[in-house]
Amino acid sequence: MHFDIELTAREDIPKWMGYATPVVTVLVALAVSAVAFVALGVSPISAYEAMFVSTLTTEFGLRETVIRAVPLALAGLAVYLPMKAQLWNIGAEGQLLIGATVGTWVGLNVALPAVALLPLMLVCAGVAGAAWAAVPAWLRARWNINEIITTLLLTFVAVDVKNFLVRGPMQAPTGSFAQTEILPANAQLPTLPWFNVHAGILVALAVVVVISLLINHTRLGYQITFIGANHQAAAQAGMNKRAVYVFVLVVGGALAGLAGISEISGVQTRLRAFFEPGYGYTAIPIALLGRNGAFRVLLAALFFAVIFVGGSSMGVTLGVPAAIVDVIQALIILFLITAEFFKSYSIDMTLRRRTDRPNTGRVGGDT
């Protein structure tokens, strides 16, 4: 017996599959992660109760989740927007670091009241992130150089630039630590009294709304989606593919820059040499989970924020290594890629019994 496997490209993806894929992906990833908990001698039920239930039912857990979701949502959108045009902004982490560095410099060196200084910091951080993404954007549009490679390589450059500045020109004159001075009060994002979280959440929500309107209700958004679906047909329709490529990558870099300064101004209050939060890398599964809409990106960011906050709590209460969060994140990416394959192709498998054909040839001559 043998199997016959036939792959057929799907012409239309069932609507239920589009909705079910993120949910099933997360559930399967959590189910497989349970094996790691068992190997560590920890009950998966207790682990997930500490990660999700305890986090979402306490004031501290909810507040920390929302605070963590701000940079995750902005970084997720920085990957999501280029993804709509079938581009991969793998360098959101580097754009985030550059935005954090430039925004911090503005906050430390510009003397303005908070109502003017905070917007200036956000704008400068966004411009810095956009400029950092403009290089791979131009290379992709002009010479078709793969943006995955260029954005990733520039991330390592951004790390070195940030470390040089924090250990040199931007280092606090007092103390021997590689860090800047604390941002003055007028350069720190204020806390919203009714939520007890910093005002960066308002920036994130505003960006989500703007990106959603851009993609779903503008001509440019239609062109971005059309080029991502079929760039050859888009070119024949007269759409400027190069301009769209530059736009989505540059705007993505700006959003990553906003994520960086929101974390510094709202949470860290100073830039340190070891500031490498990894939000730009986590933004990749966030964008994959929320690829069908900006608001879904926000929900995916909240989900990963729960995992990060709950993972820290779980490590304290159950003694589970913090690396388990990376395992869950990696499994989500793995199963997301697998799910995308099944969304693109249908598989038909047939089990057949192998039979030998009878020998119909004649031996010898005619008599």
N, C-alpha and C positions, 0 to 999 in steps of 0.2 A: 504494500500500500504506500501511497505517496500523496503529498499535499500539492495542490495547485493554488498558488497565491497570485491574485490579480489586483493591481493598483489602478484605480480610476480617479482622475482628477474631478473634484466636485465643481459643478457649474454654479450651484447655489448652496450656501451654507444654511442649514436649518436654523431658524431663529432660536429654538430651544437650546441648540448647541452653543450659540454665542453667549446665552445667559448662564448655562450650566457649567461651561468650561472653567471660569475662575473659581466657582464654589467647589467643584469636584477636585480641581487641582490642589486647592488648599487642604481639603479633607484628606486626600490621598497622601499629601506631603506630611501632614500631622500624624497620619496612621503609620507611615513608614518611620517617622521620627520616634514613635513609641518604642521601636526596637532598640534605639540608642538608650532610652531611659531604662528599659529592662536590663540592658547590658551593664548599666551603671548601678543597678540594684535599687532603682527608684520606680515607684508605681507611676505609670503614665497618667492615670486618673488624678493622682495627687499633684503631679507636675502640671498638668493642664488646668487644674483647678487653681493652683497658685499663679499660673501665667495669665489666665483669662478672667476667672471669676473674682479672684481677690483684687485684680487690677481694676476691673470695671465696676466694682461695688464699693470702692473707697474713694473718698474725696481726694486723697493724695494721688492715688492711681489714675483717676480721671484727669486731674490737673497735669500730671507729668505726661500722660498720653497726648493731651492736646498740645502741650509745649513741644514735645518731640515730633508731633505730626507737622508742625509749621515748616521746618526746613525740608522734611521728607516730601511734603506735598509740592513745594516749589521745585525741588530737585527732580521729583517725578515728572512734573510738567516740562522741565528742561529736556527730558528724554522723550516724553510723549509727543511733543509738537514735531520734532524732526521725524519721529517714527511714523507719523501720519503721511509723510512724504517718502517713506521707506528709507530713511536714513537713521544711522545709529550713533547717537551722541554718547559715546562711552566715556568721554572726558568731563562729565559734569562735576566730578570731584575736584579736578584742577580748576575749573571755572569758579566753583564755590570758594576755593582757597584764595584765588586772586581777588574775588569780590570781597571776601572777609578782610583781606590785607588792605586793600585800597579804602574800603569803608572805615576801617579802624584808623587809618592814617588821617582821614578827613575828620573823624570825630575827635582825635587828639590834637589837631593842629588848626582847626578853624573855630574861631570864637563867634558863635551865633546863638541866639535863643533856641530852645528845643524845637519850636514850631517851624523854624527854618533849617536847623542843623540836621534833624532826623531825615526829612525828605532829601536833603543834599547828600547825606550818607547813602541812602538807598539808591539814589540816581547814580552816584559815582560808582557804587559797587556793581550796579547793573551794567553800566557802561564798561567797566573793567572786565566783567565776565563776558560781555558781548564781544569786546575786542579780542579776548583770548580765544573765543570760538570763531572769530572772523578768519583766522589763518586757515584752519582746516576747511572752513566753508568755501573760501576762495579757491583752495587747492582742489576741492571736489568739483566746484562749478567750472573752473578754468581747465583743469587737466584730468578730471575724473579720478583723482587720487582717493583711495578708499579712506573715508572719514573715520572708520573704526580705528585704524592705525594711528592717524595723525592726532585725533582727539585724545587717545590713550597716552601716546608719547608726551604730549604737552602737559598731561597731568603730572608726570615726573618732573618736568621743568618747573611747574607751578609750585610743587613741594619745595624744591631747592630755592626758588625765589623767595618764598615765604620764610623759609628757615634763615636765609641770608639776612633778610631785612629784620627779622625778630631778634637775631643774634648780633645785629650791627646797628644800622641807623635808627631802627625803631625800638631798640631795647631800652627798658626803663633804666635811668641813670643810677637809681638806688637798687641795691640787691644784685645778686650774682646769677639769678635765674634768667633763662632765655625767654623773656616775655615782655610785653609792652606795659606801660602804665595802665592803671584802671581808667576806663572811659569816664569822663565827667558825667554828672547826673543828667545834664541836658543832652548827652549823646547816647543815653540808654533808653531803650523802648519802655514807655510807661506800662504799668500793670493795670489791666482792666478790673475795676473793683468787683463787678458782678460775676466775673469768671475767675478772678485771681490768676490770670495768665497775661503774658505780655501782649502788647498791641500788634505784634507780628502776625497774630491769627487773623486780624482784619486785612492785612496785606495779602496773606495767602488766599483768603476767601475772595477778595477782589480780583486777584489774578485768575483764580479758577473760573469766575464768572466771565471775565474778559476773554479767556482762551476758549471757553465754551461758545460764547457768542461769535468769536472769530471763525471757529471751525464750522459751526452749524448755520450761521446766518449771514455770512458775507461771501462775496465773489472770490476773494482771496482764499478763504477757507475751502471753498469748493475746488479751487485749483489745486490746493495742497493735497486734498483727498484724492482728486482725480489723478494727479501725477503719481501719488503713492500706489494707486491701483493699477495704472497702466501708463507709464511715462512715454511710451512710444505713441500711443493714441493721443495723449495730451499734447505732444509735440506737433502731431498732424493737425490738431485742433487749434494750433497757434499759441499755446500756452508757453510762457517763458520758464522752462525748467530750471535754468541756472539761477535766475532771480529768486525763485521759490526755494531752492536749496540754500542759498545764502541767507534768505530771510529766516527760515525755520531754525537753522543752526545758530545764527546770531541772536535771535530772540531766546532760543534755548539757553545760550550762554548767559544772557542777561538774567534769566530766571534763576539759574544756578548761582549767579553772583548775589542776587537778593537772598537766596537761602543762606549763603555764608554770612552776610552781615546781620541777618535777623538772628542767627544763632549767637553771634558775638555780642551784639547790642542788647539782645533780650535775655540771654542766659549766662554766657561766659564772662561778660563785662571787660574782658581783655583778651588779646591774641597771644597765644603761647606757641612755642616752637613745635610742640607735639600735638597741636590741634590738627588732627586728620580724622574727622568723625566717620568717614566712610559713607556718608549720606548719598554721595554721587554714585556710588556703586549700588547701594540699595535701591536707588531710583530706577534701576533697570528692571527688576521684577515688579516694582510698583507700576511702572509704565506698561509692562506686559499685562499685568492684572487689570489695569484700568484703560486699556487701549481703545475701548469703545466710547470713551467720553471723559471730559475733564473732571466731572463730578465723581466718576468712578475712580479716577486717579486719587482724588481726595479720600475716598473710602479705603482704597488700598493703602494709602499713607497712614491712615488711622489704624488699620490692621497691623502694619509693620511697627507702628509706634507701640501698640499693645504688646507685641512680641518682645520688643526691646525692653520696655518697662517691666513687663511680666517676667522676662528672662532674668533681669537683675534681681527681682524679688525672689524668684525661684532659686537663684544661686545662693541667696542668703539663707532662706528657710530650709532648703533641701540639700544644699551643698552640691548642686549641679554645676559643672563647668560652664562658664559663659560662652564657650565655643559652640554649645548646643544651638544657640541662636543662629550661628553661621550655618550649621547643618540644616536647620529648617529652611533658611533662606535659599541654600543651594538646592535643596530638594524641590522647593517651589519653582525655581528656574528650570530644573530638569523636567519636571512634569508639565510645566507650561510649554516648553519646546515640544514635548511629546504630544500634547493636546493640539498644538498648532498643526502638527503633521496630520493628525486624524481629522482636523477640520478641513484640511486641504485635499485629502484623499480618502476615498472609501475603499475598503479592503474586502475582497471576496475570496474565501478559502473553500476549497473543495477537496474532500477526501476520496481518493480513487483507489481501487484495487488493481494492482499490477497483474496482468494476465499475459501469458506467452502465446504468441500467434502460432497456429499449427503450420508445419512445414508442408507447403503445397507443391514444392518443386519435385520433379521426377528424377530419379536416379537411373542411369542407363539409357540405352536407345530404344527405339520402337522395334517391336517384334511382329 
